[in-house]
């Protein structure tokens, strides 16, 4: 929208405020156990493709690795680095 009317601006500001509240609540609860309504504990796992993903996952309460994209991890290694790993 190039020139939103005031109602559109107000709606967007309300949506932004609601999102900020949900994000803050999620951050507060990130390290609490995930338990279903019927009492089952659920492990929270994150899919990773690099070290930054792992750091972000830990920072946000992940407890395990779901899927590790090894091809993406190895893709960033140069040929010279790969030779060192093999020998």
N, C-alpha and C positions, 0 to 999 in steps of 0.2 A: 504494500500500500504506500503510495507516494504521499498522499495527503489524507490520513485517516481522520474521521470526525471524532469529536470528544468522547462519544460513547465507545468507539473502538479503542481509543487510548485508555479509557477507564477499565474496559474489560481486560485489556492486555496487562495493565498494572496489577489488577486483582489476580490474574493468572500467575504473574511473576511472583507476587507475594505468597500465594498458595504453594507454588513450587518451592520457594525458599523455605517455607515452614516444613514441607514434607522432606526436603533434603536435610534440614537440621535434625529432624526427628530420626531419620535413617542413620545419620552420623552418630547420634546419641546411642542408638540401639545396635550399632554395628558389631559390638563385641559381646552382646547378650546371646545366650543359646537360642537357636531357632527351633521352636517347639510348635507343632501343629495344635489345632483346637482340641484334638482328641488325645494329646499328651505325648505324641511321638517326637523324638528329637531328630532333627534333620541336619546333616553335615552340609556346610556351605562351601562349595568348591568353585574355583575360578578357572576359566580356560586361559592358557598362557601361550604367548608366542615369542616372548623375550623377557629380559631381566626387568625392564620397566613395568611390564604387566604384573610380574610377580611382586614387585615392591608395592604397586598400587593395590593389588589384591590383599596383601597383608595389612596395609594401611586401612583398608575398608572392611576388615573383619573376616576375610576368607580363612578357612581352616584346612583346605586341601586343594590339590590340583585336580581339575576335572579332565581337561584335555591339554596336553602339551604338544604344541605344533613344532616338533623337532626339525621338520624341513625348513621352517622359517628361522629357527635358531641357527641352524647350520648354514643357511643361505648367506648369512652375513660374515661368515668366516672366509678369509682369503685363502688362496691355494697354499701359500706359505704356512699359514697357521694350521691348515689341514694336514700338511706334511708332518708338522711337529706332533699333532695328535696321533698319527698313525705309527710313529716310531718312538 
